[in-house]
Amino acid sequence: MDDADPAALATVGFLPTRESTTLEVVDVAGRRLAVLATGSHTASAHTARWHGRDSRGRTVASGTYFVLLRGEDAVASRKVTLIR
């Protein structure tokens, strides 16, 4: 995903290990809204873009969300504030 994407509301960089990982967006209640990447990735820098939509393509409301990188042994999170 090297091309610029002007429609993306958030671009997330992540650096997984060689294990299976999932990069997802959840709301403040912990409900999964979208999966941005999943599977085994090489241990190098990657990017994923979120367009402010859930997994069914519906626009989500302004608010606070979390991007979670889940690995086999750890979870990393970053807060994202969406303002429309």
C-alpha positions in Angstrom: 0.0 0.0 0.0 2.5 2.6 -1.1 0.2 4.9 -3.0 -1.3 7.9 -1.3 -4.9 7.4 -0.5 -6.7 10.8 0.0 -9.9 9.0 1.1 -8.2 7.3 4.1 -9.0 8.8 7.4 -6.1 7.0 9.2 -2.9 5.4 8.0 -1.4 3.0 10.5 2.1 1.8 10.4 2.9 -1.5 12.0 5.9 -3.7 12.5 4.9 -7.3 13.2 7.1 -10.2 14.0 6.9 -13.3 11.8 4.0 -14.7 13.8 0.3 -14.5 12.8 -1.1 -11.0 13.5 -4.4 -9.1 13.3 -4.7 -5.3 12.9 -8.2 -4.2 13.8 -10.2 -1.2 14.8 -12.4 -1.4 17.9 -14.7 1.1 19.6 -14.4 2.2 23.2 -16.5 -0.8 24.3 -14.1 -3.2 22.6 -16.4 -4.1 19.8 -14.5 -4.9 16.6 -15.5 -2.6 13.8 -13.0 -3.5 11.1 -10.0 -5.7 10.4 -7.3 -3.9 8.5 -4.8 -6.7 8.1 -4.6 -10.3 9.2 -2.3 -13.3 8.7 1.4 -13.8 8.8 3.5 -10.9 7.7 7.2 -10.5 7.2 9.1 -8.8 10.1 9.3 -5.4 8.3 7.3 -2.2 8.2 3.8 -2.3 6.8 1.0 0.2 6.5 -2.8 -0.2 6.5 -5.5 2.4 5.9 -8.8 2.9 7.6 -11.5 4.8 5.8 -13.7 5.3 8.8 -16.0 2.5 7.9 -17.0 -0.8 9.7 -16.6 -4.2 8.2 -19.9 -3.9 6.4 -18.9 -0.6 4.7 -21.0 1.6 7.0 -19.6 5.0 8.0 -18.8 5.1 11.7 -19.6 8.2 13.8 -17.1 10.7 15.1 -15.5 9.5 18.3 -12.6 7.7 19.9 -11.4 4.3 18.5 -8.5 2.0 19.1 -6.3 0.3 16.6 -5.1 -3.0 18.0 -2.2 -5.1 16.7 -2.8 -8.6 18.1 0.0 -11.2 18.0 0.3 -14.6 19.4 1.8 -13.4 22.7 1.0 -9.6 22.9 -1.4 -6.8 22.0 -0.3 -3.2 21.1 -2.9 -0.4 20.8 -3.1 3.2 19.6 -5.9 5.6 20.1 -7.5 7.2 17.1 -9.9 10.2 17.3 -12.2 10.4 14.3 -13.7 13.8 13.6 -16.1 14.2 10.7 
